[in-house]
Amino acid sequence: MQALLVRISLFASALGAISAFSALAQTPPAPPADTPRTAEVVAEVSNERTVIAVPSFATSSVQTVAGLRTDSLGRQIAEVISANLERSGLYQPIGPGGVRAITRAEVQAPRFADWQARNAENVVHGFVDAGSNGSLIVGCYLYDTALGSELVRKGFEIQPADWRRAAHKCADAIYSRLSGEAPFFDSRIAYIAESGPKGNRIKRLAIMDSDGGNHRFITNGQALAISPRFSPDYKKIVYVSYLNNRVRVFIYDVAAGTQKLVTESGNATFAPRWSPDGKQILYSMAVGGNTDIYRISADGGTPVRLTTAPGIDVGGSFSPDGRKIVFESDRSGSQQIYTMNIDGSDQRRISFGGGRYATPEWSPRGDLIAFTRMGGGEFRIGVMTPTGGGVRMLTNSWQDEAPTWSPNGRVLQFFRTTPGREGKSSIWQVDLTGVNLRRLPTPQDGSDPSWGPVLP
């Protein structure tokens, strides 16, 4: 899917009645990047969420573009925005099914008294119009109903197939303006779709939007696919394929639909991870009863062995600055979390709590490491600082594992397996408060999610 196009020059001619439309792509500035966030996350937890009205987006005239009616899209875009905001756990949106429709003239002239009467602190207005050459023009506005002021103004010219992305971008702008957090809705998830009996599961590589929309399968299930991870530029996915006793690490090009081999072996190989610059791949391989961590160029070549300790060392992930690696090892007698420099030096244990620790993943902010803690027959998701302090458990279920971070470092996705003979797995997410726990819709069982960065 091609990136959204923001083409301000076309808006003025296409919209006429809206003057100064060159401001449409501008959003009032968020707090400075160095503003502390940890305290904000805790402070935002409240039983009283901000009420935001999100009526259907208006249209100048009902037109059909690529088989899609502009009035129908107006409602669908509003529904996606409303669902995104509700899923964040911070807001209580009233979607288009719960409020009156607005006219095209109201988009820039809201009837604030109406929305105040609905106890809405904010209201989202927008429009969907047919553009040139089969495109769509989407405008999105956020208003403070008490002050009667505009807080966000965004505009996009898109291909019809990208209408969901316009909705996600609008929701991201609203979320960032009101919360002060970086966006995360316009992003994708790679994961493993599972089907079949527990002892003979078919595992296919699949991708979807962060809310489960635009789902598609990448592999056909003939080979076993595991451990997918999006590249930092979103163009590729690295994953492991098992077929006919051969283990291969592939890089799949999402746009081209092609893949290339990075490395292959007759030994068990797993957990490939990208370096922040996309030039290196970390993976683990078992040789002669010992499992170690290796680093290899994304173009292939000779791997570099980073660990040599007896036991099982499994690569976790790079720090955002690319200088360190967090990983798990049982060298102390049980699975624990360690860090090391990218050349394998200065290996240090950082987990010392009760139970075993596995699947560490560094936050894109660099301030936390997510992990799976195993003990008492349960697997739970938690976070700690890069030195092992500030341990917080976020879930409390039978078997939650393999956390992956949202692009803004506020939310974690993971997969949950149900007890019993069938062992069904599903994708879930929870924020750093541990309160906003939700399941993502997938057409089949799902495991091992990888959350990619925000799309350009």
C-alpha positions, 0 to 999 in steps of 0.5 A: 500500500502506497504512503498517504499523500498530503497534497495541499495545493489540490485542496484549495481548488477542490474545496473552494469554500474552505479558505486557508486550507494550507493549514489543514496538515498542521497540528498544534505542537505537542509537548517537547520531546524531553517531557517525562512520560512515565508519570503521565502514563500513571496519571492518565488512568481514570474512571472518567474518560474524556467524552469525544463525539465523532459524527459521520464525516460529511460530503459535498455531494454523494459520489461513487469512487472505485465502487465506494460511496462518499457518504458511506465512507464518511460513516466508516471513517468516523467508526474507525476513528471512534474505535481507535480512540476507545481502544486507547483506554483514555477516551469515551467516544460517541460514534456515528451511531450515537449522534446526529449527522452533520452537514458539510457547512458544519465541518468548519462551523460546529454547533458547539452548544449541541455537543456541550448538551451531549457532555462532549468535551471534544468533537471530531468533524470531517468530510470525504469528497471525490478528488481528481483522477479517482482519488478521495480527499479527507479532512479531519478536525478536532474541536474543544467544545467548551472553548469553541476552538480548533485543536487539530486540522488534517487533510489527505488526498488518498486512493480509495483503498487507503481510506482506513489509513486516513482514519488511523492518521486522523485518530493519531493526530487527535490522540497525540494532541490530547494525550501528548503521546506519540501516535500508534494507530497507523501501524501494522502487525505481523503475526503467525496465523494458526489452524489445525489440531494442537499437535499438528498446527499449520502456521502461516505468516500474516499481516494486518492493521493495528486494529485487525483490519486489512488482514492478509496471509503472506505464506500458504502454510506448506512450510512452518512459519515462526518469529516474524519481525517488521523491518524498521522501514516497514518494507520487509519482514524477517521470519523463520521457515521450517520445511523438510528438515531445513531451517531458513531465515527469510526476508519478505518484501511486503510491496514486491511480494518476494523473499530472499534467503538470509541464512539456512541450516539443519540446526534449530534456528529461531528469534530473528530480530532487526537492528535499528538501522535495518542492516543486521539481523540477530538470531539464535541457533542450536548446535551440538546441544548448545544454543547461542546468539548470532548476528548476520548482515541482512544481505546474508554472509558469514554470521558472527557468534556473540555468546559462548556460555554453556546452555541456551542463549536466545536473542531478544532485541537491540536497544533503540540506539543499536548499542546493546542487546537484551537476551535470555539465558539459562546459564545461571540454572534458569531462564533469566534476562541479560544485556550485552554490547553488540559485539557480545562483550559485557554480558550482565544479568538484570532479572533477579525476581522470582520465577523464570524470565524470557522473550525480552524486548526493548521499548522503542523509547529505550526506557523499559524492557518487556518480558514474559515471567514464568512461575507457578504454572502461569506466564505473565507479561511485565516490564522492567528498566534496562538495569532490571529495576522497577519490575511491574506485571501487566497481565495475570492470566494462565499463559501470556507470552512474547510481548511486542511494543507499540511504536510509541512505547505505551502499549504491548501486544502479546499472545495468550494460550487457553488451557486444555487440549486444544490450546487456542491462541489469540492476540491481545494488548495491554497498556503500561497501566495494566488496566486497558486489556483487549483482544484483537480480532483475527480470522484464525488463532494467532501467536507471536505478534510483531508491532511495526513502526508508524507508517509514513 
